[in-house]
Amino acid sequence: MTSVNITEDLCKICDGRIECAPTAILLISLVHTLYGHIGPEPDYFGNNKDSLLRSQESPTNEDYIIPKPRPYAYFDKVKDDQKSFRVEDNENPVAEYDFIVVGGGTAGCVVASRLSENRKWKVLLVEAGPEEPKIASIPSLTSEFRGSALDWQFSMRPKKGFCQNRLDRGCEIVQGKVLGGSSTINDMAYMRGSPADYDEWALNGNDGWSFSQVLPYFKYSEGNYDRDIFKNKFFHSTQGPLDVGRYPYVDDNVDVLLSAFNELGYNYTDINGRNQLGFMRIQTMSYFGERVSAFTAFLEPVRKLRSNLEIVTEALVTTIALEEQRQSIRALGIEYIKNGTRVKAKANREVILTAGAINSPKLLMQSGIGPKEYLEYLNIRAVYDLPVGANFQDHLSVCLPVIKLTKTSTLRKFPDKLKDITTYYSKGTGPLSANFQVVAFIETKFSDILGTPDIEVRFKGHNSNMYYDKIDICLSLLTPRSRGQVVLNASDPVFGKPLIYPSFLKDSSDEKKLLEGIQEITKLFDTEVFKSAEIEFDPRPILNNECKNFERVSEEFWSCIIRHFTSPLHNYAGTCKMGPTKDPESVVDHTLRVYGTTNLRIADTSIMPKITRGSTAAPVIMIAEKASDLIKTTWY
């Protein structure tokens, strides 16, 4: 939030984005007083921007498509300026570390914490965003952090086939730029995905990644305090640093939705247990009404106790320094900009990329690792030819604000809202302590694996997690077949925002799954539970477009609705795919080491060969735990 006017800043996070009345300002002013606020965008360059920015003389064809990857081959010598990466610099000595972790997000916090457990290892964690602000701990304000200084503020390339209600700017991208990353600004859902997801990874040549082999890493991080869940000790643990449980506040609509699914014949289930199909009151990364991010779980308790761990925030990494060896490439270290100064850091053991499925491939490509033809097209010296940036995946979501509430509306008057804030501050409960709570997993007839879901359904208060009289039904495609890509900005590869081509709905089966999901979920309106609660289907909010011209509710009508109301679920994955050497699409091997390199690894959602069925927060923590174990095994 960069506005100088504090009133405008307050209005941006008014509950439900309502008209900024004086009472609303008073409410949010109280929240700011108690919990602080979001600061301005980080200023990496200071007054030295012109000298730090290098001229970019490259083509401006933004629609360039990544060519078919070539076989792995080392070629070309490393740039001379990269070979000058030396420690012997009397004026600006280069700090040395054993491990450098690039990106202090969900994965980076875990890796830095686990590696620094060895007091003999010196670990550097570099994050582009600021420290995690206290206000981010309030679950109900989750949606308000989008587009703020805690978000990279990327967007997808506009296309007519999806996100048509925002065609002028493309689908929004939400990715955390803060210590804690997306775990600081996401919906806090704890979903591991289906066991079949990981078994499929292993069957495709990724040894060590079957569900039975990754389950211990899920449990290693999990500190589950929900008695109904942690009694199943085969799947859950109470000993890990990551608090997992349910929100302390439950409004009437939660029980109505759960009862309606039960009436339709679905089973109440632990979606992180043996059977993912069914519905439940969701488990979250929270502790009695407060968000638990990767930062608060893994780093905050130890950062002051470990002198071997250095954390640098508001620092923009611009390149990975690479050195030619006989048959491979070695990562010497990194270069980053902070406070108007270009800083070098040397890694004696490894560089670990944990910058996410967009920034990890971006950093690889701008450092010279990526599709050779494409990098040379941008006048970037190619160091190693890999299909970096391809295989982009996300859970495409369709959010429809069609559930109209009367008896169970949660709208409240100002005195009640004021009381809610004081209740949350003193007791940690009330509407501010919760986000969306009901989730269901549905299997369509197009399911890839029998007994596994391909549609997830969430229910969110319309425009507000606290006070609403309308609920959004959000259906998400868990098993997309369409694949997109991330490429550099040709006009400014280093400092320009990357270009993201999601290719949503390119595969026709994706739309068919969403259509069946919509047809199934509309059955809720026929349940006695909905009728007793006087819940109605209100189509008016979704008909402000050409879809209103259809004479009847048909598949063609719903296809039109899908094209207008699709949006990313912000679970980006796959752009540095893990796979065996025989897979021409793979970027890292099963130990997460980048092909062609000796000491460069990636440990975030970009390594996923195929996206998991559900929110990726829990899986990426598992990936980071396993990556830390792999690194320790290598160097002990």
C-alpha angles and dihedrals in degrees: 000000000000102000116127091207107085091203090059090049091053093048090056091067101035109140109274090359087270123171107295098251120170090255091055090050090051091053096049091041087060090050090051091049092052100039108020124234144262114280129222126282113288113264105218097170105043110183091330099074099118094054093045097049111082119210113258112213101180139122119279100216098134093181095067111141122214108253124232106286120254125225114280110277135158114226142155123030121266116269116273093236089058091051088058089070097121136158093217098086110130096189096045109018114203113237114231127218136173093228132017117199113198112207124029095215131116095307097033094058090053096047094046091048095048096045093048089058084086101074091201091064119081110214129193121197116192121194128181094209134062132268114290109273119226092237089067089070092073107096097204093059094059097113092050094068092067111109092012129117087276091065130071088225095218123158136200123246110271115255133173096227096070143012089031093159087068099031093138093065105019129233112327120247118213116193126152119252097184138085099286093032119210091350085071096055106023131101090268094233115161107212123152096189126230122319085233090066093066095038087056090052089054094045089056092060105278102128115206097025103095116122094256089054097048098040092082089057092052089051093044091064098035122101100178115187098176107111093203090057110031093057085081094078094177091069103023143052135196097197105074127100094242110088112219125183144104133291115268092226124072122177124204094262092065092061091044092054094045091050092048092055089048090053090053089057101256119141126240104238146168099249089201092054135070098306121039096183114102137039139289146164096269127251115229142192092253142107118222097319101332130098117250109205127184087259097053091043103043110018112025095064094051110028095093092044097055117069089181092066119081120186120195117188131189089031121132115213109216104177148001110232110229132195129201117238130175101279103357148027127261125207106228096186142284141283122219140172122233130162092352094307130111109226131192125205126187125217115208093187116015147344112218120198113212099156097121137252093302106036098037094061089040092056092045092051096046087050092054104264112117143066105347098215092047095048092048088049086060092046091249114140106243113227100175132008111234133145093247115169097024126109092049112176139177138163104262109219134201113200116192120184094207106122107099116197129204112154094029100043112139096205110134138189123250098263090053092049091050089051090050091057094050090045091053093047094049102034107015095235140097129074093318091062096064143062128184110328113181122077133168132190118210132190117216127199087257093061113143094216123031112248096021127105127242098179127060120193124202128180119213133177107255110259091340139055091206115037120026144136095197132055128211118223106213117193117189129194106233098185108042117179094191115097129201136180145230119224135176122262103259094209092053114006096179106039101019121094112262120250115244121200106183098179090208115188092009088130109063093218090068093065092044091057092049091049092054090046092054092048090051097046095049086067086079089078090062094057122109088231092062092044092051090050089049092237113164137194107243111190097178097093092057098045101071090109141053091293087083089071093072112106095214141017101266137147088268089055093051090045088057090049091050092054091052102041103036117121136162118270087215096242096128117183149149106049095122096037122204113226147129122281091259090062107090091199096058125108102176132034126233090278088056092245114145110248113256094023133095103205109018119102137172121214111177140081091291089080094060109117088201126010117254124246101261143011111341098219095094094042093051090052088051090050090051092049092051092044090053089052092049091050093048091050090052096051106032 
